[in-house]
């Protein structure tokens, strides 16, 4: 999938505690030059977790 300029589309998803996510937007100008930033709640429908040794 590509955008209007032919460049590949990118999407990053951040999942963390609400207070940490809400503290992040002031720093967006440092990491996002252009594009759309969406802050929204989500509903987890499945969580696979991580494998642990032992």
TORSETOR-395893 format. One line per field, with one value per residue (C-alpha): x negated, y negated, z negated; residue in one letter. Coordinates in steps of 0.25 Angstrom, whole numbers, plus 5000, padded with zeros to 4 digits. Each point is the difference from the previous one (the first is absolute). Layout:
u X/...
v Y/...
w Z/...
code A/...
This chain:
u 5000/4995/5004/5003/4985/4997/4993/5003/5011/4995/5008/4995/5009/4996/5007/4996/5007/5009/4992/4988/5007/5006/4986/4995/5006/4992/4988/5006/4994/4987/5003/5012/4997/5013/5012/5011/4999/5012/5002/5012/5004/4999/5007/4991/5006/4989/4987/4989/4990/4985/4994/4991/4989/5001
v 5000/4986/4986/4989/4997/5015/5001/5012/4997/5001/5002/5001/5004/4997/5008/4996/4994/4989/4989/5004/4999/4987/4994/5004/4989/4989/5008/5003/4988/5007/5013/4997/4990/5002/5009/5003/5003/5007/5002/5009/5011/5014/5013/5012/5012/5010/4999/5011/4996/5003/5014/5001/5009/5010
w 5000/5003/4998/5010/5002/5002/4987/4991/4989/4986/4987/4986/4988/4986/4989/4985/4988/5003/4992/5008/5014/4996/4996/5014/5010/4996/5005/5014/5007/4998/5006/5010/5011/5007/5000/4991/4985/4994/4985/4997/4990/5005/4996/4999/5006/4998/4993/5003/4990/5000/4999/4987/4998/4989
code X/X/X/X/X/X/X/X/X/X/X/X/X/X/X/X/X/X/X/X/X/X/X/X/X/X/X/X/X/X/X/X/X/X/X/X/X/X/X/X/X/X/X/X/X/X/X/X/X/X/X/X/X/X
